[in-house]
Amino acid sequence: MSTVTARVSDETATKLDALAKATNRSKSFLVASALERFLEEQSWQIAQTIDSLEQANNGEFATAFEVQSAFEKWGLKVEAD
């Protein structure tokens, strides 16, 4: 296991202290958990972006019908050109 040191604002440190006390968890546990969730989310977003760019580079775009269907699914009306 590795150790990482980070500087946070006094306000963030106060909130972290309060949360650690309220949850009976260590500050290290809370920071590690938050960092793991953040990294998972960012990794997913980066992977999706790379995949989308590859599709665009290959000319794989949604048709006008697919776009319209997606908007209608959410109750939005799309005006045709």
C-alpha distances in whole Angstrom, upper triangle without the diagonal:
4,7,10,13,16,20,22,25,27,28,24,23,26,25,22,23,25,23,21,24,26,23,22,18,16,16,12,13,16,14,11,14,16,14,14,17,18,17,18,22,22,21,24,26,25,26,29,30,30,32,35,35,36,38,40,40,42,44,43,44,45,49,51,51,47,47,50,49,45,47,49,47,45,49,49,53,52,56,57,58
4,7,10,13,17,19,23,24,26,22,21,24,24,20,22,25,23,21,24,26,24,23,19,16,15,12,13,15,13,11,14,16,13,13,17,17,16,18,21,21,20,23,25,24,25,29,29,29,31,34,34,35,38,39,39,41,43,42,43,44,48,50,51,47,46,49,49,45,46,49,47,45,49,49,52,52,55,56,57
4,7,10,14,16,20,21,23,19,18,21,21,18,19,22,21,19,22,24,22,21,18,14,13,10,12,14,12,10,14,15,13,14,17,17,16,19,22,21,21,24,26,25,27,30,30,31,33,35,35,36,39,40,41,43,45,44,44,46,49,51,52,48,47,50,49,46,47,50,47,46,49,49,52,52,55,56,57
4,7,10,13,16,18,20,17,16,19,19,16,18,21,20,18,21,24,22,22,18,15,13,10,12,13,10,10,13,14,11,13,16,15,15,18,20,19,20,23,24,23,25,28,28,29,31,33,33,35,37,38,38,41,43,42,42,44,47,49,50,46,45,48,47,44,44,47,45,44,47,47,50,49,52,54,54
4,7,10,13,15,17,15,13,17,18,15,16,20,19,18,21,23,22,22,18,15,12,10,14,14,11,11,15,15,13,15,18,17,17,20,22,21,22,25,26,25,27,30,30,31,33,35,35,37,39,40,40,43,45,44,44,45,49,50,51,48,46,49,49,45,45,48,46,44,48,47,50,50,53,54,55
4,6,10,12,14,12,11,15,15,13,15,18,18,17,20,22,22,22,19,16,12,11,14,14,10,12,15,13,12,15,17,15,16,19,20,19,21,24,24,24,26,29,28,29,32,33,33,35,38,38,39,41,43,42,42,43,47,48,49,46,44,47,46,43,43,46,44,42,45,45,48,47,50,52,52
4,7,9,12,10,9,13,14,13,14,17,18,17,20,22,22,23,20,17,13,13,16,15,12,14,17,15,14,18,19,17,18,22,22,21,23,26,26,26,29,31,30,31,34,35,35,37,40,40,40,43,45,44,44,44,48,49,50,47,45,47,47,44,44,47,45,43,45,45,48,48,50,52,53
4,7,8,6,6,10,11,10,12,15,15,15,18,20,20,21,19,16,13,13,16,14,11,14,16,14,14,17,18,16,18,21,21,20,23,26,25,26,29,30,30,31,34,35,35,37,39,39,40,43,44,43,43,43,47,47,49,45,43,45,46,42,42,44,43,40,43,42,45,46,48,50,51
4,5,5,6,9,10,11,12,14,15,16,18,20,21,22,20,18,15,16,19,16,14,17,19,16,17,20,21,19,21,24,23,23,26,28,27,28,31,32,31,34,36,36,37,39,41,41,42,45,46,45,44,45,48,48,49,46,44,46,46,43,42,45,43,40,43,42,45,46,48,50,51
4,5,5,6,9,10,10,12,14,15,17,18,20,21,19,18,14,16,19,17,15,19,20,18,19,22,23,21,24,27,26,26,29,31,30,31,34,35,35,37,39,40,40,43,45,44,46,49,49,48,47,48,51,51,52,49,47,49,49,45,44,47,45,43,45,45,48,48,51,53,54
4,5,5,6,9,10,11,12,14,16,17,18,20,19,18,14,17,19,16,15,19,19,17,18,22,21,20,23,25,25,25,28,29,29,30,33,34,33,36,38,38,39,42,43,43,45,47,48,47,46,46,49,49,50,47,44,46,46,42,42,44,43,39,42,42,45,45,48,50,51
4,5,5,6,9,10,10,12,14,15,16,18,16,15,11,14,15,12,11,15,16,13,14,18,18,16,19,22,21,21,24,26,26,27,30,31,31,33,35,35,36,39,40,40,42,45,45,44,43,43,46,47,48,45,42,44,44,40,40,42,41,38,40,40,43,44,47,49,50
4,5,5,6,9,10,10,12,14,15,16,15,13,9,12,14,12,11,15,16,14,15,19,19,18,21,23,23,23,26,28,28,29,32,33,33,35,38,38,39,41,43,43,45,47,48,47,46,46,50,50,51,48,45,47,47,43,43,46,44,41,43,44,47,47,50,52,54
4,5,5,6,9,10,11,12,14,15,15,13,11,14,16,13,13,17,18,16,18,21,21,21,23,26,25,26,29,30,30,32,34,35,36,38,40,40,41,44,45,46,47,50,50,49,48,48,51,51,52,49,47,48,48,44,44,46,44,41,44,44,47,48,51,53,55
4,5,5,6,9,10,10,12,14,13,13,10,13,14,11,12,15,15,14,16,19,18,18,21,23,23,24,26,28,28,29,32,33,33,35,37,38,39,41,43,43,45,47,48,46,45,45,48,48,49,46,43,45,45,41,40,43,41,38,40,41,44,45,48,50,52
4,5,5,6,9,10,10,12,10,9,7,10,11,8,8,12,12,11,13,16,16,16,19,21,21,22,25,26,26,28,30,31,32,34,36,37,38,40,42,42,44,46,47,46,45,45,48,48,49,46,44,45,45,41,41,43,41,38,41,42,45,46,49,51,53
4,6,5,6,9,10,10,10,9,7,10,12,10,11,14,15,14,17,19,20,20,22,24,25,26,28,30,30,32,34,35,36,38,40,40,42,44,45,46,48,50,51,49,48,48,52,52,52,49,47,49,48,45,45,47,44,42,44,45,48,49,52,55,56
4,5,5,6,9,10,10,11,9,13,14,11,13,16,16,15,18,21,20,21,24,25,25,27,29,30,31,33,35,36,37,39,40,41,43,45,46,47,49,51,51,50,49,48,51,51,52,49,47,48,47,44,43,45,43,40,43,43,47,48,51,54,56
4,5,5,6,8,8,9,8,12,11,8,11,14,13,12,16,17,17,18,21,22,22,24,26,27,28,30,32,33,34,36,38,38,40,42,43,44,46,48,49,47,46,45,48,49,49,46,44,45,44,41,41,43,40,38,40,41,45,46,49,52,53
4,6,5,6,5,6,6,9,9,7,10,12,12,13,15,17,17,19,21,22,23,25,27,28,29,31,33,34,35,37,38,39,41,43,44,45,47,49,50,48,47,47,50,51,51,48,46,48,47,43,43,45,43,40,43,44,48,49,52,54,56
4,6,5,7,8,9,12,12,11,14,16,16,16,19,21,21,22,25,26,27,28,30,32,33,34,36,37,38,41,42,43,45,47,48,49,51,52,53,51,51,50,53,54,54,51,49,50,49,46,46,48,45,42,45,46,50,51,54,57,59
4,6,8,10,11,14,13,12,15,17,16,16,20,21,20,22,25,25,26,28,30,31,32,34,36,36,38,40,41,42,44,46,47,48,50,51,52,50,49,48,52,52,52,48,47,48,47,43,43,45,42,40,42,44,47,49,52,55,57
4,5,9,10,13,11,9,13,15,13,14,17,18,18,20,23,23,24,26,28,28,30,32,33,34,36,38,39,40,42,44,44,46,48,49,50,48,47,47,50,50,50,47,45,47,45,42,42,44,41,39,41,43,46,48,51,54,56
4,7,9,12,10,10,14,15,14,16,19,19,20,22,24,25,26,28,30,30,32,34,35,36,38,40,41,42,44,46,47,48,50,52,53,50,50,49,53,53,53,50,49,50,49,45,46,47,44,42,45,46,50,51,55,57,59
4,7,8,6,7,10,11,11,13,15,16,17,19,21,22,23,25,26,27,29,31,32,33,35,37,38,39,41,43,44,45,47,49,50,48,47,47,51,51,51,48,47,48,47,43,44,46,43,41,44,45,49,50,53,55,57
4,5,5,6,9,10,11,12,14,15,17,18,20,21,23,24,26,27,29,30,32,33,35,36,38,39,41,42,44,45,47,48,50,48,48,48,51,52,52,49,48,50,48,45,45,47,45,43,46,47,50,51,54,56,58
4,5,5,6,8,10,11,12,14,16,16,18,20,21,22,24,26,27,28,30,32,33,34,36,37,39,40,42,43,44,46,48,46,46,46,50,50,51,47,46,48,47,43,44,46,43,41,44,45,48,49,52,54,56
4,5,5,6,8,10,10,12,14,15,16,18,20,21,22,24,26,26,28,30,31,32,34,36,37,38,40,42,43,45,46,45,45,45,49,50,50,47,45,48,47,43,44,46,43,42,45,45,49,49,52,54,56
4,6,5,6,9,10,11,12,14,15,17,18,20,21,23,24,26,27,29,30,32,33,35,36,38,39,41,42,44,45,43,43,43,47,48,48,45,44,46,45,41,42,44,41,39,43,43,47,48,51,53,54
4,6,5,6,9,10,11,12,14,16,17,18,20,21,23,24,26,27,29,30,32,33,35,36,38,39,41,42,44,42,41,41,45,46,46,43,41,43,42,39,39,41,39,37,40,40,44,45,48,50,52
4,5,5,6,9,10,10,12,14,15,16,18,20,21,22,24,26,27,28,30,31,33,34,36,37,38,40,42,40,40,40,44,45,45,42,40,43,42,38,39,41,39,37,40,40,44,44,47,49,50
4,6,5,6,9,10,10,12,14,15,16,18,20,21,22,24,26,27,28,30,31,33,35,36,37,39,41,39,39,39,43,44,45,41,40,42,41,38,39,41,39,37,40,41,44,44,48,49,51
4,5,5,6,9,10,11,12,14,15,17,19,20,21,23,25,26,27,29,30,32,33,35,36,38,39,37,37,37,41,42,42,39,38,40,39,35,36,38,36,34,37,38,41,42,45,47,49
4,5,5,6,9,10,11,12,14,16,17,18,20,21,23,24,26,27,29,30,32,33,35,36,38,36,35,36,39,40,40,37,35,38,37,33,34,36,34,32,35,36,39,39,43,44,46
4,5,5,6,9,10,10,12,14,15,16,18,20,21,22,24,25,27,28,30,31,32,34,36,34,34,35,38,40,40,37,35,38,37,34,34,37,35,33,36,36,40,40,43,44,46
4,5,5,6,9,10,10,12,14,15,16,18,20,21,22,24,26,27,29,30,31,33,35,33,33,34,37,39,39,35,34,37,36,32,34,36,34,32,36,36,39,39,43,44,45
4,6,5,6,9,10,11,12,14,15,17,18,20,21,23,24,26,27,29,30,32,33,31,31,31,35,36,36,33,31,34,33,29,30,33,30,29,32,33,36,36,39,41,43
4,5,5,6,8,10,11,12,14,15,16,18,20,21,22,24,26,27,28,30,32,30,30,30,34,35,35,32,30,33,32,29,29,32,30,28,32,32,35,35,38,39,41
4,5,5,6,8,10,10,12,14,15,16,18,20,21,22,24,25,27,28,30,29,29,29,33,35,35,32,31,34,33,29,31,33,31,30,33,33,36,36,39,40,41
4,6,5,6,9,10,11,12,14,15,17,18,20,21,23,24,26,27,29,27,27,28,31,33,33,30,29,32,31,27,28,31,29,28,31,31,34,34,38,39,40
4,5,5,6,9,10,11,12,14,15,16,18,20,21,22,24,26,27,25,25,25,29,30,31,27,26,29,28,24,25,28,26,24,28,28,31,31,34,35,37
4,5,5,6,9,10,10,12,14,15,16,18,20,21,22,24,26,24,24,25,28,30,31,27,26,29,29,25,26,29,27,26,29,29,32,31,34,35,36
4,5,5,6,9,10,11,12,14,15,17,18,20,21,23,24,23,23,24,28,30,31,27,26,30,29,26,27,30,28,27,31,31,33,32,35,36,37
4,6,5,6,9,10,11,12,14,15,17,18,20,21,23,21,21,22,25,27,28,24,23,26,25,22,24,27,24,24,28,27,30,30,33,33,35
4,5,5,6,9,10,10,12,14,15,16,18,20,21,19,19,20,23,25,26,22,21,24,24,21,22,25,23,22,26,25,28,27,30,31,32
4,5,5,6,9,10,10,12,14,15,16,18,20,19,19,21,24,26,27,24,23,26,26,23,24,28,26,25,29,28,30,29,32,32,33
4,5,5,6,9,10,11,12,14,15,17,19,17,18,19,23,25,26,23,22,26,25,22,24,27,25,25,29,28,30,29,32,32,33
4,5,5,6,9,10,10,12,14,15,17,15,15,16,20,22,23,19,19,22,21,18,20,23,22,22,25,25,27,25,28,28,30
4,5,5,6,9,10,10,12,14,15,14,14,16,19,21,23,20,19,22,22,19,21,24,23,23,26,25,27,25,28,28,28
4,5,5,6,9,10,10,12,14,14,15,17,21,23,24,21,21,24,25,22,24,27,26,26,29,28,30,28,30,30,30
4,5,5,6,9,10,11,13,11,12,14,18,21,22,19,19,22,22,20,22,25,24,24,27,27,28,26,29,28,29
4,5,5,6,9,10,11,9,10,11,15,17,19,16,15,19,19,17,19,22,21,22,25,24,25,23,25,25,25
4,5,5,6,8,10,10,11,13,17,19,21,18,18,21,22,20,22,25,25,25,28,26,27,25,27,26,26
4,5,5,6,9,9,11,14,17,20,22,19,19,23,23,21,24,27,26,27,30,28,29,27,29,28,28
4,5,5,6,5,7,10,13,16,18,15,16,20,20,18,21,23,23,24,27,25,26,24,26,24,25
4,5,5,5,6,10,13,15,18,15,15,19,20,18,20,23,23,24,27,25,25,22,24,23,22
4,5,7,9,13,16,18,21,19,19,22,23,22,24,27,27,28,30,28,29,26,27,26,25
4,6,9,12,14,18,20,18,18,22,23,22,24,27,27,28,30,29,29,26,27,26,25
4,6,10,11,14,17,15,16,19,20,19,21,24,25,26,28,26,26,23,24,22,22
4,7,9,13,14,12,13,17,17,16,19,21,21,23,25,24,24,21,23,21,21
4,6,9,11,10,10,13,14,14,16,18,19,20,22,20,20,18,19,17,18
4,7,8,6,6,10,11,10,12,15,15,17,19,17,17,15,16,15,16
4,5,5,6,9,10,11,13,14,15,17,19,17,16,13,15,13,14
4,5,5,6,9,10,11,12,14,16,17,14,13,10,11,9,10
4,5,5,6,9,10,10,12,15,15,14,12,10,12,10,12
4,5,5,6,9,10,10,13,14,13,13,11,14,13,15
4,5,5,6,9,10,11,13,11,11,9,11,11,13
4,5,5,6,9,10,10,9,8,6,9,9,12
4,5,5,6,9,10,9,9,9,12,12,16
4,5,5,7,9,9,10,10,13,14,17
4,5,5,7,5,7,7,11,12,15
4,5,5,5,6,8,11,13,16
4,6,7,9,11,15,16,20
4,6,9,11,15,17,20
4,7,10,13,16,19
4,6,10,13,16
4,7,10,13
4,6,9
4,7
4
